[in-house]
């Protein structure tokens, strides 16, 4: 996806509920209001909770 784009906008475009995933940029967890740039490498991982 062409950047720059905020994490929340990326998830919206992909149809992903932001409450169900963690977004990691270059091995660092990012918040949904952070801006992503084109050269960034991101991972979108599901949130897993247990007890």
Phi, psi and omega per residue, in radians:
X1 nan 2.317 3.133
X2 -1.118 2.453 3.128
X3 -1.833 3.111 -0.101
X4 -1.322 2.652 3.121
X5 -2.638 2.498 3.089
X6 -1.339 2.616 -3.126
X7 -0.956 -0.796 -3.124
X8 -1.027 -0.701 3.139
X9 -1.183 -0.706 3.100
X10 -1.046 -0.839 -3.131
X11 -1.102 -0.698 3.107
X12 -1.076 -0.785 3.133
X13 -1.075 -0.630 -3.137
X14 -1.461 -0.092 3.141
X15 1.278 0.539 -3.105
X16 -1.860 2.278 3.073
X17 -1.226 2.080 -3.074
X18 -1.100 -0.354 3.140
X19 -1.370 -0.132 -3.073
X20 -1.845 -0.018 -3.062
X21 -2.387 2.800 2.950
X22 -1.950 2.466 3.110
X23 -1.988 2.222 -3.091
X24 -2.089 2.204 3.113
X25 -1.988 2.130 3.098
X26 0.839 0.805 3.102
X27 1.243 0.297 3.118
X28 -2.223 2.275 3.109
X29 -1.132 2.352 3.135
X30 -2.114 2.712 3.096
X31 -1.523 2.915 -3.058
X32 -1.269 -0.220 3.125
X33 -1.703 0.014 3.134
X34 -1.349 2.672 -3.090
X35 -1.689 2.302 3.085
X36 -1.772 2.493 3.103
X37 -1.902 2.823 -3.086
X38 -0.975 -0.715 -3.094
X39 -1.351 -0.091 -3.120
X40 -1.149 2.494 2.997
X41 -1.816 2.182 -3.115
X42 -2.150 2.672 3.012
X43 -2.167 2.452 3.059
X44 -2.034 1.990 -3.075
X45 -2.029 2.475 3.098
X46 -1.206 2.552 3.065
X47 -1.370 2.256 3.123
X48 -2.100 2.182 3.100
X49 -2.153 2.636 -3.132
X50 -2.649 3.114 -3.109
X51 -2.522 nan nan
